[in-house]
Amino acid sequence: MRLLFFTQALDTDDPILSVYARWVSEFSRHFEFITVVCLKVGEYSLPKNIRAFSLGKESGESRLKYIWNFYYFIFKERKGYDAVFVHMNQEYILLGGLFWKMMGKKIYMWRNHHAGSIFTDIAVAFCTKVFCTSKFSYTAKYKKTAIMPVGIDTGFFVKKPEIAKIPRSILFLSRMAPVKKPHIFIRALALLKNRGISFRASFFGDPLSADERYYNSLKEMVALEGLVELVRFYPGVSNDQTVEIFNEHEIFVNLSPSGMYDKTIFEAMACETMILATNKNLTGLIPESFTAMEDDAENIAMKLEKLLAFSSDEKTKWGSELRRVAVEHHSLRELGNKLATLVS
């Protein structure tokens, strides 16, 4: 089967979206040919049965240009694909769904987010199947929805023995946005400090332009809580660089809503780094020691205190166990196999 694949970017240097170059590479093992269309194309190296087109964001933002190029590509390439796979952006289905239906193309959408709208419902109506990773996602409610592995390259995300972990280190790696809840993490860190618990915390990530004020407020919050000597902020990094960062830290914290199920949770686990997450999808998958109550800084601080107190042997033991879970349940190989089966 030949696939037309829509995603936001194909760029190994993108701090947020570089992971999807790995996805496309894995999917190429299961499909005869893949045509990728995205808002922007940057640096990438992919197998020969993949070609990529950009809607033109590199040369300046213009919705009119994006729409023109969108219709140009889906019509020009219509004989080169049998099915359409839209990753996250339901707008592409709203724009092209009727055309694809008339052309007899099957439509598949991947959308994993706690929020949705009537436009999501309309997009889903065009789809043969919908994919998400979280049972708390807005799209999990449809009968045509399949719950999927998160899709982590467990061959790349591994423990690196040559990298020593920073003692008592805690990592928060994410886009800096209110929905990711770094402000709650800072409250938890303040509680740890007030209890005399030693730690070092690192924040890796950039805000969108709309969240610049929020990002600055996080730094002000750190200063007000007296955490300046214990907390460091770093810019966002590409997905390729995160493996070293996970390996440098003892604990990775993720406080995103359960409807999102961030890939970084399992990337950290694959690197044998202990995690603390508030995601309800993890219930029953990993021990309660590694989960906390959502939006509860007190509970998060209490769980962090316990993880920081683990012995070196316990940290090694649980790191190995968390990697096993990531490999068995959420590997990119598993995702590719399941997607190919459902689409074919």
Secondary structure as UniProt FT lines:
FT   STRAND          2..10
FT   TURN            12..13
FT   TURN            15..18
FT   HELIX           19..27
FT   TURN            28..30
FT   STRAND          33..41
FT   TURN            48..49
FT   STRAND          50..54
FT   HELIX           57..59
FT   HELIX           63..76
FT   HELIX           78..80
FT   STRAND          83..87
FT   HELIX           91..102
FT   TURN            103..104
FT   STRAND          106..110
FT   HELIX           118..126
FT   STRAND          129..132
FT   TURN            135..136
FT   HELIX           138..141
FT   TURN            143..144
FT   STRAND          145..147
FT   TURN            154..156
FT   TURN            161..162
FT   TURN            167..168
FT   STRAND          169..173
FT   HELIX           178..180
FT   HELIX           182..194
FT   TURN            195..196
FT   STRAND          200..204
FT   HELIX           209..211
FT   HELIX           212..224
FT   TURN            225..226
FT   TURN            228..230
FT   STRAND          231..234
FT   HELIX           239..248
FT   STRAND          251..254
FT   TURN            258..260
FT   HELIX           263..270
FT   TURN            271..272
FT   STRAND          274..277
FT   HELIX           280..282
FT   TURN            284..285
FT   HELIX           288..290
FT   TURN            294..295
FT   HELIX           297..308
FT   HELIX           312..330
FT   HELIX           332..343
//
